[in-house]
Amino acid sequence: MAGLRTFETSTNLSFSDGGDREFTLRLGYRFTPGYPASRDEPECPDTVEIITIRLLDLVEAAVVSEYDVPIWMERLIDADEALIASLIADARESDAAERDEAAERRADEARHDRLVGAA
């Protein structure tokens, strides 16, 4: 339903000096819902396309620094099937919530219209 979606998760990076740092990984992605097979068409699975990848260095929920990720990290992220599955699940949950909210708004409007019409 939405255009560009955002997903955030944490990641830890180890540095050569022995230090570890936790960052927030922010992904901007597009979701295309799939569809089941029909008599004329084969099944098409859900797909996501990662558009942007940023590393955020956060301190107490305030962004301190934002970084581009190196190409090797982009390739790892693009190939991470578990992450892709998380993005698909995130998009499906978001779409379901939007549909539920829209149905609730329509029901509220219908109740309101009946009450106004009865008056």
N, CA, C and O atoms as a printed pandas DataFrame, in Angstrom:
     atom_number atom_name residue_name chain_id  residue_number  x_coord  y_coord  z_coord
0              1         N          MET        A               1    0.811   -1.189    0.000
1              2        CA          MET        A               1    0.000    0.000    0.000
2              3         C          MET        A               1    0.857    1.257    0.000
3              4         O          MET        A               1    0.591    2.201   -0.744
4              5         N          ALA        A               2    1.856    1.262    0.813
5              6        CA          ALA        A               2    2.706    2.452    0.912
6              7         C          ALA        A               2    3.806    2.387   -0.136
7              8         O          ALA        A               2    4.116    1.315   -0.655
8              9         N          GLY        A               3    4.395    3.538   -0.446
9             10        CA          GLY        A               3    5.507    3.589   -1.392
10            11         C          GLY        A               3    6.782    3.097   -0.740
11            12         O          GLY        A               3    6.987    1.893   -0.589
12            13         N          LEU        A               4    7.638    4.031   -0.355
13            14        CA          LEU        A               4    8.895    3.679    0.293
14            15         C          LEU        A               4    8.637    3.419    1.767
15            16         O          LEU        A               4    8.090    4.268    2.471
16            17         N          ARG        A               5    9.028    2.259    2.223
17            18        CA          ARG        A               5    8.833    1.855    3.612
18            19         C          ARG        A               5   10.171    1.917    4.340
19            20         O          ARG        A               5   11.230    1.900    3.714
20            21         N          THR        A               6   10.113    1.990    5.664
21            22        CA          THR        A               6   11.321    2.053    6.472
22            23         C          THR        A               6   11.312    0.922    7.484
23            24         O          THR        A               6   10.282    0.616    8.085
24            25         N          PHE        A               7   12.462    0.311    7.664
25            26        CA          PHE        A               7   12.632   -0.769    8.634
26            27         C          PHE        A               7   13.930   -0.520    9.371
27            28         O          PHE        A               7   14.948   -0.214    8.750
28            29         N          GLU        A               8   13.907   -0.647   10.689
29            30        CA          GLU        A               8   15.117   -0.456   11.485
30            31         C          GLU        A               8   15.390   -1.691   12.324
31            32         O          GLU        A               8   14.470   -2.326   12.841
32            33         N          THR        A               9   16.657   -2.018   12.451
33            34        CA          THR        A               9   17.109   -3.119   13.294
34            35         C          THR        A               9   18.490   -2.773   13.815
35            36         O          THR        A               9   19.174   -1.921   13.248
36            37         N          SER        A              10   18.897   -3.412   14.870
37            38        CA          SER        A              10   20.226   -3.123   15.403
38            39         C          SER        A              10   21.247   -4.085   14.803
39            40         O          SER        A              10   20.913   -5.195   14.387
40            41         N          THR        A              11   22.483   -3.636   14.769
41            42        CA          THR        A              11   23.585   -4.464   14.292
42            43         C          THR        A              11   24.820   -4.120   15.105
43            44         O          THR        A              11   25.003   -2.977   15.523
44            45         N          ASN        A              12   25.652   -5.101   15.322
45            46        CA          ASN        A              12   26.907   -4.898   16.043
46            47         C          ASN        A              12   28.069   -5.029   15.075
47            48         O          ASN        A              12   28.096   -5.933   14.240
48            49         N          LEU        A              13   29.014   -4.133   15.191
49            50        CA          LEU        A              13   30.219   -4.186   14.366
50            51         C          LEU        A              13   31.423   -4.326   15.286
51            52         O          LEU        A              13   31.522   -3.649   16.309
52            53         N          SER        A              14   32.339   -5.216   14.907
53            54        CA          SER        A              14   33.587   -5.400   15.647
54            55         C          SER        A              14   34.701   -4.712   14.890
55            56         O          SER        A              14   34.794   -4.817   13.667
56            57         N          PHE        A              15   35.542   -4.010   15.621
57            58        CA          PHE        A              15   36.648   -3.274   15.016
58            59         C          PHE        A              15   37.966   -3.945   15.337
59            60         O          PHE        A              15   38.062   -4.713   16.294
60            61         N          SER        A              16   38.982   -3.657   14.539
61            62        CA          SER        A              16   40.270   -4.336   14.677
62            63         C          SER        A              16   40.951   -4.064   16.013
63            64         O          SER        A              16   41.813   -4.837   16.431
64            65         N          ASP        A              17   40.584   -2.991   16.684
65            66        CA          ASP        A              17   41.195   -2.714   17.987
66            67         C          ASP        A              17   40.540   -3.521   19.101
67            68         O          ASP        A              17   40.887   -3.367   20.272
68            69         N          GLY        A              18   39.587   -4.387   18.732
69            70        CA          GLY        A              18   38.928   -5.237   19.716
70            71         C          GLY        A              18   37.625   -4.662   20.229
71            72         O          GLY        A              18   36.922   -5.316   20.999
72            73         N          GLY        A              19   37.293   -3.462   19.821
73            74        CA          GLY        A              19   36.057   -2.842   20.288
74            75         C          GLY        A              19   34.858   -3.256   19.470
75            76         O          GLY        A              19   34.961   -3.515   18.270
76            77         N          ASP        A              20   33.726   -3.317   20.129
77            78        CA          ASP        A              20   32.453   -3.599   19.476
78            79         C          ASP        A              20   31.566   -2.374   19.631
79            80         O          ASP        A              20   31.596   -1.699   20.659
80            81         N          ARG        A              21   30.769   -2.090   18.589
81            82        CA          ARG        A              21   29.820   -0.971   18.650
82            83         C          ARG        A              21   28.487   -1.438   18.112
83            84         O          ARG        A              21   28.425   -2.218   17.162
84            85         N          GLU        A              22   27.427   -0.960   18.720
85            86        CA          GLU        A              22   26.091   -1.247   18.228
86            87         C          GLU        A              22   25.600   -0.042   17.443
87            88         O          GLU        A              22   25.726    1.101   17.882
88            89         N          PHE        A              23   25.040   -0.321   16.280
89            90        CA          PHE        A              23   24.470    0.702   15.414
90            91         C          PHE        A              23   23.035    0.309   15.092
91            92         O          PHE        A              23   22.641   -0.843   15.276
92            93         N          THR        A              24   22.270    1.261   14.618
93            94        CA          THR        A              24   20.950    0.969   14.076
94            95         C          THR        A              24   21.078    0.964   12.558
95            96         O          THR        A              24   21.640    1.884   11.963
96            97         N          LEU        A              25   20.558   -0.069   11.959
97            98        CA          LEU        A              25   20.554   -0.201   10.509
98            99         C          LEU        A              25   19.174    0.236   10.037
99           100         O          LEU        A              25   18.171   -0.370   10.416
100          101         N          ARG        A              26   19.110    1.284    9.214
101          102        CA          ARG        A              26   17.841    1.785    8.683
102          103         C          ARG        A              26   17.782    1.465    7.197
103          104         O          ARG        A              26   18.628    1.891    6.412
104          105         N          LEU        A              27   16.758    0.703    6.837
105          106        CA          LEU        A              27   16.571    0.298    5.445
106          107         C          LEU        A              27   15.335    0.984    4.884
107          108         O          LEU        A              27   14.281    0.997    5.520
108          109         N          GLY        A              28   15.466    1.544    3.710
109          110        CA          GLY        A              28   14.322    2.036    2.951
110          111         C          GLY        A              28   14.067    1.011    1.853
111          112         O          GLY        A              28   14.980    0.653    1.109
112          113         N          TYR        A              29   12.820    0.536    1.751
113          114        CA          TYR        A              29   12.546   -0.522    0.779
114          115         C          TYR        A              29   11.169   -0.376    0.164
115          116         O          TYR        A              29   10.296    0.312    0.693
116          117         N          ARG        A              30   10.998   -1.042   -0.966
117          118        CA          ARG        A              30    9.698   -1.119   -1.633
118          119         C          ARG        A              30    9.237   -2.574   -1.592
119          120         O          ARG        A              30   10.025   -3.502   -1.778
120          121         N          PHE        A              31    7.955   -2.743   -1.345
121          122        CA          PHE        A              31    7.351   -4.073   -1.253
122          123         C          PHE        A              31    6.373   -4.263   -2.396
123          124         O          PHE        A              31    5.556   -3.386   -2.676
124          125         N          THR        A              32    6.457   -5.401   -3.050
125          126        CA          THR        A              32    5.498   -5.776   -4.081
126          127         C          THR        A              32    4.862   -7.094   -3.664
127          128         O          THR        A              32    5.538   -8.121   -3.614
128          129         N          PRO        A              33    3.556   -7.071   -3.362
129          130        CA          PRO        A              33    2.907   -8.317   -2.945
130          131         C          PRO        A              33    2.827   -9.303   -4.101
131          132         O          PRO        A              33    2.626   -8.925   -5.256
132          133         N          GLY        A              34    2.988  -10.550   -3.766
133          134        CA          GLY        A              34    2.875  -11.601   -4.766
134          135         C          GLY        A              34    1.426  -12.020   -4.934
135          136         O          GLY        A              34    0.516  -11.398   -4.386
136          137         N          TYR        A              35    1.228  -13.079   -5.696
137          138        CA          TYR        A              35   -0.116  -13.606   -5.884
138          139         C          TYR        A              35   -0.006  -15.103   -6.129
139          140         O          TYR        A              35    1.013  -15.590   -6.618
140          141         N          PRO        A              36   -1.076  -15.832   -5.781
141          142        CA          PRO        A              36   -1.047  -17.290   -5.959
142          143         C          PRO        A              36   -1.161  -17.663   -7.437
143          144         O          PRO        A              36   -1.551  -16.855   -8.280
144          145         N          ALA        A              37   -0.814  -18.889   -7.711
145          146        CA          ALA        A              37   -0.921  -19.387   -9.083
146          147         C          ALA        A              37   -2.387  -19.452   -9.492
147          148         O          ALA        A              37   -3.269  -19.707   -8.672
148          149         N          SER        A              38   -2.620  -19.221  -10.753
149          150        CA          SER        A              38   -3.964  -19.388  -11.315
150          151         C          SER        A              38   -3.856  -20.392  -12.455
151          152         O          SER        A              38   -2.789  -20.944  -12.724
152          153         N          ARG        A              39   -4.952  -20.606  -13.094
153          154        CA          ARG        A              39   -4.923  -21.548  -14.208
154          155         C          ARG        A              39   -4.027  -21.035  -15.330
155          156         O          ARG        A              39   -3.409  -21.823  -16.046
156          157         N          ASP        A              40   -3.958  -19.694  -15.482
157          158        CA          ASP        A              40   -3.211  -19.106  -16.588
158          159         C          ASP        A              40   -1.841  -18.570  -16.207
159          160         O          ASP        A              40   -0.970  -18.418  -17.064
160          161         N          GLU        A              41   -1.646  -18.281  -14.919
161          162        CA          GLU        A              41   -0.403  -17.644  -14.490
162          163         C          GLU        A              41    0.263  -18.453  -13.377
163          164         O          GLU        A              41   -0.417  -19.006  -12.512
164          165         N          PRO        A              42    1.600  -18.519  -13.404
165          166        CA          PRO        A              42    2.287  -19.174  -12.295
166          167         C          PRO        A              42    2.294  -18.273  -11.057
167          168         O          PRO        A              42    2.056  -17.069  -11.151
168          169         N          GLU        A              43    2.564  -18.862   -9.920
169          170        CA          GLU        A              43    2.640  -18.105   -8.671
170          171         C          GLU        A              43    3.738  -17.046   -8.762
171          172         O          GLU        A              43    4.767  -17.254   -9.406
172          173         N          CYS        A              44    3.504  -15.923   -8.115
173          174        CA          CYS        A              44    4.501  -14.862   -8.033
174          175         C          CYS        A              44    4.703  -14.558   -6.551
175          176         O          CYS        A              44    3.763  -14.117   -5.890
176          177         N          PRO        A              45    5.896  -14.782   -6.013
177          178        CA          PRO        A              45    6.110  -14.538   -4.583
178          179         C          PRO        A              45    6.200  -13.049   -4.265
179          180         O          PRO        A              45    6.426  -12.227   -5.153
180          181         N          ASP        A              46    6.019  -12.710   -2.978
181          182        CA          ASP        A              46    6.250  -11.349   -2.518
182          183         C          ASP        A              46    7.703  -10.986   -2.781
183          184         O          ASP        A              46    8.588  -11.837   -2.686
184          185         N          THR        A              47    7.947   -9.727   -3.111
185          186        CA          THR        A              47    9.322   -9.282   -3.313
186          187         C          THR        A              47    9.554   -7.946   -2.608
187          188         O          THR        A              47    8.630   -7.155   -2.413
188          189         N          VAL        A              48   10.801   -7.720   -2.236
189          190        CA          VAL        A              48   11.204   -6.419   -1.701
190          191         C          VAL        A              48   12.446   -5.969   -2.459
191          192         O          VAL        A              48   13.273   -6.775   -2.885
192          193         N          GLU        A              49   12.543   -4.672   -2.607
193          194        CA          GLU        A              49   13.725   -4.062   -3.212
194          195         C          GLU        A              49   14.260   -3.054   -2.203
195          196         O          GLU        A              49   13.578   -2.090   -1.855
196          197         N          ILE        A              50   15.482   -3.282   -1.738
197          198        CA          ILE        A              50   16.088   -2.360   -0.786
198          199         C          ILE        A              50   16.612   -1.165   -1.571
199          200         O          ILE        A              50   17.410   -1.314   -2.496
200          201         N          ILE        A              51   16.152    0.020   -1.187
201          202        CA          ILE        A              51   16.480    1.252   -1.899
202          203         C          ILE        A              51   17.615    2.000   -1.193
203          204         O          ILE        A              51   18.561    2.453   -1.838
204          205         N          THR        A              52   17.516    2.125    0.120
205          206        CA          THR        A              52   18.538    2.857    0.881
206          207         C          THR        A              52   18.970    2.046    2.087
207          208         O          THR        A              52   18.180    1.307    2.674
208          209         N          ILE        A              53   20.235    2.196    2.447
209          210        CA          ILE        A              53   20.788    1.555    3.642
210          211         C          ILE        A              53   21.647    2.587    4.353
211          212         O          ILE        A              53   22.568    3.158    3.767
212          213         N          ARG        A              54   21.335    2.819    5.616
213          214        CA          ARG        A              54   22.099    3.776    6.415
214          215         C          ARG        A              54   22.420    3.157    7.767
215          216         O          ARG        A              54   21.620    2.404    8.321
216          217         N          LEU        A              55   23.591    3.479    8.289
217          218        CA          LEU        A              55   23.970    3.112    9.651
218          219         C          LEU        A              55   23.793    4.343   10.520
219          220         O          LEU        A              55   24.294    5.420   10.194
220          221         N          LEU        A              56   23.078    4.185   11.630
221          222        CA          LEU        A              56   22.865    5.293   12.548
222          223         C          LEU        A              56   23.577    4.982   13.858
223          224         O          LEU        A              56   23.430    3.894   14.414
224          225         N          ASP        A              57   24.335    5.931   14.336
225          226        CA          ASP        A              57   24.989    5.824   15.631
226          227         C          ASP        A              57   24.114    6.601   16.606
227          228         O          ASP        A              57   24.093    7.832   16.575
228          229         N          LEU        A              58   23.392    5.895   17.470
229          230        CA          LEU        A              58   22.407    6.524   18.343
230          231         C          LEU        A              58   22.902    6.618   19.786
231          232         O          LEU        A              58   23.572    5.716   20.289
232          233         N          VAL        A              59   22.567    7.700   20.424
233          234        CA          VAL        A              59   22.814    7.864   21.848
234          235         C          VAL        A              59   21.517    8.387   22.458
235          236         O          VAL        A              59   21.072    9.490   22.141
236          237         N          GLU        A              60   20.916    7.585   23.334
237          238        CA          GLU        A              60   19.677    7.955   24.010
238          239         C          GLU        A              60   18.624    8.459   23.014
239          240         O          GLU        A              60   18.038    9.524   23.206
240          241         N          ALA        A              61   18.394    7.683   21.952
241          242        CA          ALA        A              61   17.364    7.930   20.938
242          243         C          ALA        A              61   17.608    9.186   20.094
243          244         O          ALA        A              61   16.733    9.582   19.324
244          245         N          ALA        A              62   18.758    9.808   20.223
245          246        CA          ALA        A              62   19.091   10.955   19.371
246          247         C          ALA        A              62   20.146   10.502   18.364
247          248         O          ALA        A              62   21.131    9.868   18.744
248          249         N          VAL        A              63   19.950   10.820   17.087
249          250        CA          VAL        A              63   20.922   10.435   16.068
250          251         C          VAL        A              63   22.175   11.280   16.254
251          252         O          VAL        A              63   22.126   12.508   16.184
252          253         N          VAL        A              64   23.290   10.613   16.491
253          254        CA          VAL        A              64   24.559   11.315   16.631
254          255         C          VAL        A              64   25.238   11.424   15.274
255          256         O          VAL        A              64   25.710   12.493   14.889
256          257         N          SER        A              65   25.281   10.314   14.558
257          258        CA          SER        A              65   25.906   10.292   13.233
258          259         C          SER        A              65   25.152    9.327   12.338
259          260         O          SER        A              65   24.561    8.354   12.805
260          261         N          GLU        A              66   25.183    9.612   11.049
261          262        CA          GLU        A              66   24.558    8.756   10.058
262          263         C          GLU        A              66   25.594    8.475    8.983
263          264         O          GLU        A              66   26.259    9.393    8.502
264          265         N          TYR        A              67   25.735    7.194    8.600
265          266        CA          TYR        A              67   26.788    6.789    7.678
266          267         C          TYR        A              67   26.230    5.996    6.507
267          268         O          TYR        A              67   25.247    5.270    6.649
268          269         N          ASP        A              68   26.865    6.140    5.349
269          270        CA          ASP        A              68   26.628    5.217    4.246
270          271         C          ASP        A              68   27.280    3.900    4.619
271          272         O          ASP        A              68   28.264    3.877    5.358
272          273         N          VAL        A              69   26.739    2.807    4.112
273          274        CA          VAL        A              69   27.362    1.517    4.382
274          275         C          VAL        A              69   28.307    1.169    3.235
275          276         O          VAL        A              69   28.061    1.545    2.090
276          277         N          PRO        A              70   29.382    0.455    3.541
277          278        CA          PRO        A              70   30.291    0.042    2.473
278          279         C          PRO        A              70   29.621   -0.986    1.557
279          280         O          PRO        A              70   28.654   -1.639    1.948
280          281         N          ILE        A              71   30.134   -1.117    0.360
281          282        CA          ILE        A              71   29.539   -2.004   -0.641
282          283         C          ILE        A              71   29.484   -3.455   -0.166
283          284         O          ILE        A              71   28.532   -4.171   -0.478
284          285         N          TRP        A              72   30.495   -3.897    0.584
285          286        CA          TRP        A              72   30.482   -5.283    1.063
286          287         C          TRP        A              72   29.307   -5.512    2.009
287          288         O          TRP        A              72   28.724   -6.596    2.021
288          289         N          MET        A              73   28.954   -4.494    2.807
289          290        CA          MET        A              73   27.821   -4.628    3.719
290          291         C          MET        A              73   26.508   -4.600    2.939
291          292         O          MET        A              73   25.574   -5.332    3.268
292          293         N          GLU        A              74   26.434   -3.762    1.912
293          294        CA          GLU        A              74   25.247   -3.746    1.052
294          295         C          GLU        A              74   24.988   -5.123    0.471
295          296         O          GLU        A              74   23.852   -5.597    0.464
296          297         N          ARG        A              75   26.036   -5.764   -0.014
297          298        CA          ARG        A              75   25.891   -7.094   -0.627
298          299         C          ARG        A              75   25.431   -8.125    0.390
299          300         O          ARG        A              75   24.607   -8.983    0.074
300          301         N          LEU        A              76   25.959   -8.048    1.618
301          302        CA          LEU        A              76   25.520   -8.972    2.670
302          303         C          LEU        A              76   24.040   -8.763    2.992
303          304         O          LEU        A              76   23.283   -9.722    3.143
304          305         N          ILE        A              77   23.646   -7.512    3.093
305          306        CA          ILE        A              77   22.258   -7.194    3.420
306          307         C          ILE        A              77   21.323   -7.652    2.303
307          308         O          ILE        A              77   20.282   -8.250    2.574
308          309         N          ASP        A              78   21.685   -7.377    1.060
309          310        CA          ASP        A              78   20.860   -7.784   -0.079
310          311         C          ASP        A              78   20.703   -9.304   -0.172
311          312         O          ASP        A              78   19.692   -9.793   -0.674
312          313         N          ALA        A              79   21.696  -10.049    0.309
313          314        CA          ALA        A              79   21.672  -11.516    0.212
314          315         C          ALA        A              79   21.124  -12.184    1.470
315          316         O          ALA        A              79   21.010  -13.409    1.503
316          317         N          ASP        A              80   20.785  -11.424    2.496
317          318        CA          ASP        A              80   20.328  -11.979    3.769
318          319         C          ASP        A              80   18.855  -12.379    3.673
319          320         O          ASP        A              80   17.968  -11.530    3.768
320          321         N          GLU        A              81   18.602  -13.665    3.484
321          322        CA          GLU        A              81   17.241  -14.155    3.289
322          323         C          GLU        A              81   16.364  -13.933    4.521
323          324         O          GLU        A              81   15.172  -13.655    4.388
324          325         N          ALA        A              82   16.941  -14.051    5.716
325          326        CA          ALA        A              82   16.164  -13.826    6.938
326          327         C          ALA        A              82   15.739  -12.359    7.032
327          328         O          ALA        A              82   14.618  -12.064    7.444
328          329         N          LEU        A              83   16.619  -11.452    6.656
329          330        CA          LEU        A              83   16.278  -10.027    6.668
330          331         C          LEU        A              83   15.208   -9.725    5.631
331          332         O          LEU        A              83   14.276   -8.968    5.903
332          333         N          ILE        A              84   15.332  -10.307    4.449
333          334        CA          ILE        A              84   14.316  -10.115    3.403
334          335         C          ILE        A              84   12.961  -10.633    3.902
335          336         O          ILE        A              84   11.934   -9.991    3.683
336          337         N          ALA        A              85   12.957  -11.784    4.565
337          338        CA          ALA        A              85   11.709  -12.325    5.122
338          339         C          ALA        A              85   11.142  -11.381    6.179
339          340         O          ALA        A              85    9.924  -11.228    6.270
340          341         N          SER        A              86   11.994  -10.750    6.973
341          342        CA          SER        A              86   11.537   -9.780    7.974
342          343         C          SER        A              86   10.911   -8.559    7.307
343          344         O          SER        A              86    9.907   -8.033    7.787
344          345         N          LEU        A              87   11.503   -8.109    6.202
345          346        CA          LEU        A              87   10.944   -6.971    5.474
346          347         C          LEU        A              87    9.573   -7.308    4.893
347          348         O          LEU        A              87    8.658   -6.485    4.935
348          349         N          ILE        A              88    9.434   -8.501    4.359
349          350        CA          ILE        A              88    8.145   -8.941    3.810
350          351         C          ILE        A              88    7.106   -9.011    4.923
351          352         O          ILE        A              88    5.980   -8.542    4.753
352          353         N          ALA        A              89    7.481   -9.596    6.062
353          354        CA          ALA        A              89    6.554   -9.690    7.194
354          355         C          ALA        A              89    6.168   -8.299    7.689
355          356         O          ALA        A              89    5.002   -8.055    7.999
356          357         N          ASP        A              90    7.136   -7.385    7.766
357          358        CA          ASP        A              90    6.876   -6.014    8.195
358          359         C          ASP        A              90    5.875   -5.346    7.254
359          360         O          ASP        A              90    4.936   -4.695    7.712
360          361         N          ALA        A              91    6.065   -5.499    5.959
361          362        CA          ALA        A              91    5.171   -4.891    4.973
362          363         C          ALA        A              91    3.776   -5.492    5.055
363          364         O          ALA        A              91    2.782   -4.767    4.996
364          365         N          ARG        A              92    3.695   -6.803    5.190
365          366        CA          ARG        A              92    2.383   -7.460    5.276
366          367         C          ARG        A              92    1.632   -7.016    6.532
367          368         O          ARG        A              92    0.429   -6.762    6.477
368          369         N          GLU        A              93    2.343   -6.919    7.673
369          370        CA          GLU        A              93    1.709   -6.465    8.921
370          371         C          GLU        A              93    1.232   -5.018    8.786
371          372         O          GLU        A              93    0.133   -4.675    9.224
372          373         N          SER        A              94    2.053   -4.190    8.188
373          374        CA          SER        A              94    1.691   -2.785    7.992
374          375         C          SER        A              94    0.465   -2.665    7.084
375          376         O          SER        A              94   -0.445   -1.887    7.369
376          377         N          ASP        A              95    0.442   -3.425    6.005
377          378        CA          ASP        A              95   -0.704   -3.393    5.083
378          379         C          ASP        A              95   -1.977   -3.871    5.776
379          380         O          ASP        A              95   -3.045   -3.287    5.589
380          381         N          ALA        A              96   -1.865   -4.940    6.581
381          382        CA          ALA        A              96   -3.033   -5.465    7.301
382          383         C          ALA        A              96   -3.551   -4.426    8.294
383          384         O          ALA        A              96   -4.762   -4.242    8.417
384          385         N          ALA        A              97   -2.655   -3.752    8.996
385          386        CA          ALA        A              97   -3.063   -2.713    9.952
386          387         C          ALA        A              97   -3.763   -1.558    9.221
387          388         O          ALA        A              97   -4.771   -1.040    9.701
388          389         N          GLU        A              98   -3.230   -1.160    8.068
389          390        CA          GLU        A              98   -3.860   -0.087    7.283
390          391         C          GLU        A              98   -5.253   -0.496    6.824
391          392         O          GLU        A              98   -6.178    0.316    6.861
392          393         N          ARG        A              99   -5.418   -1.762    6.386
393          394        CA          ARG        A              99   -6.738   -2.239    5.961
394          395         C          ARG        A              99   -7.713   -2.244    7.137
395          396         O          ARG        A              99   -8.868   -1.845    6.994
396          397         N          ASP        A             100   -7.237   -2.702    8.311
397          398        CA          ASP        A             100   -8.095   -2.735    9.500
398          399         C          ASP        A             100   -8.530   -1.328    9.900
399          400         O          ASP        A             100   -9.696   -1.104   10.226
400          401         N          GLU        A             101   -7.595   -0.382    9.876
401          402        CA          GLU        A             101   -7.919    1.006   10.235
402          403         C          GLU        A             101   -8.919    1.605    9.250
403          404         O          GLU        A             101   -9.836    2.324    9.646
404          405         N          ALA        A             102   -8.737    1.305    7.970
405          406        CA          ALA        A             102   -9.669    1.821    6.957
406          407         C          ALA        A             102  -11.064    1.223    7.149
407          408         O          ALA        A             102  -12.063    1.930    7.020
408          409         N          ALA        A             103  -11.138   -0.060    7.453
409          410        CA          ALA        A             103  -12.438   -0.703    7.687
410          411         C          ALA        A             103  -13.110   -0.112    8.922
411          412         O          ALA        A             103  -14.322    0.103    8.928
412          413         N          GLU        A             104  -12.330    0.148    9.961
413          414        CA          GLU        A             104  -12.884    0.743   11.171
414          415         C          GLU        A             104  -13.402    2.163   10.905
415          416         O          GLU        A             104  -14.460    2.545   11.405
416          417         N          ARG        A             105  -12.648    2.943   10.113
417          418        CA          ARG        A             105  -13.100    4.297    9.757
418          419         C          ARG        A             105  -14.412    4.238    8.978
419          420         O          ARG        A             105  -15.332    5.014    9.236
420          421         N          ARG        A             106  -14.489    3.303    8.015
421          422        CA          ARG        A             106  -15.720    3.176    7.233
422          423         C          ARG        A             106  -16.900    2.790    8.125
423          424         O          ARG        A             106  -18.000    3.318    7.964
424          425         N          ALA        A             107  -16.673    1.876    9.060
425          426        CA          ALA        A             107  -17.742    1.460    9.979
426          427         C          ALA        A             107  -18.169    2.630   10.859
427          428         O          ALA        A             107  -19.362    2.826   11.089
428          429         N          ASP        A             108  -17.206    3.411   11.355
429          430        CA          ASP        A             108  -17.541    4.592   12.165
430          431         C          ASP        A             108  -18.346    5.602   11.350
431          432         O          ASP        A             108  -19.325    6.165   11.841
432          433         N          GLU        A             109  -17.930    5.827   10.107
433          434        CA          GLU        A             109  -18.651    6.762    9.243
434          435         C          GLU        A             109  -20.070    6.272    8.962
435          436         O          GLU        A             109  -21.013    7.063    8.940
436          437         N          ALA        A             110  -20.215    4.967    8.748
437          438        CA          ALA        A             110  -21.544    4.408    8.483
438          439         C          ALA        A             110  -22.438    4.563    9.709
439          440         O          ALA        A             110  -23.610    4.914    9.577
440          441         N          ARG        A             111  -21.889    4.300   10.917
441          442        CA          ARG        A             111  -22.664    4.495   12.151
442          443         C          ARG        A             111  -23.068    5.953   12.306
443          444         O          ARG        A             111  -24.206    6.258   12.661
444          445         N          HIS        A             112  -22.136    6.841   12.040
445          446        CA          HIS        A             112  -22.415    8.271   12.146
446          447         C          HIS        A             112  -23.511    8.673   11.161
447          448         O          HIS        A             112  -24.437    9.400   11.520
448          449         N          ASP        A             113  -23.406    8.195    9.913
449          450        CA          ASP        A             113  -24.401    8.520    8.898
450          451         C          ASP        A             113  -25.789    7.999    9.294
451          452         O          ASP        A             113  -26.790    8.676    9.059
452          453         N          ARG        A             114  -25.856    6.797    9.895
453          454        CA          ARG        A             114  -27.146    6.258   10.331
454          455         C          ARG        A             114  -27.728    7.111   11.459
455          456         O          ARG        A             114  -28.929    7.378   11.484
456          457         N          LEU        A             115  -26.873    7.536   12.386
457          458        CA          LEU        A             115  -27.346    8.364   13.499
458          459         C          LEU        A             115  -27.830    9.727   13.009
459          460         O          LEU        A             115  -28.858   10.227   13.465
460          461         N          VAL        A             116  -27.094   10.319   12.087
461          462        CA          VAL        A             116  -27.484   11.620   11.536
462          463         C          VAL        A             116  -28.749   11.483   10.704
463          464         O          VAL        A             116  -29.619   12.353   10.743
464          465         N          GLY        A             117  -28.853   10.406    9.962
465          466        CA          GLY        A             117  -30.042   10.176    9.129
466          467         C          GLY        A             117  -31.272    9.892    9.962
467          468         O          GLY        A             117  -32.386   10.208    9.544
468          469         N          ALA        A             118  -31.092    9.296   11.144
469          470        CA          ALA        A             118  -32.224    8.966   12.012
470          471         C          ALA        A             118  -32.723   10.198   12.776
471          472         O          ALA        A             118  -33.847   10.204   13.279
472          473         N          ALA        A             119  -31.903   11.221   12.859
473          474        CA          ALA        A             119  -32.289   12.398   13.636
474          475         C          ALA        A             119  -33.214   13.315   12.916
475          476         O          ALA        A             119  -33.613   14.343   13.462
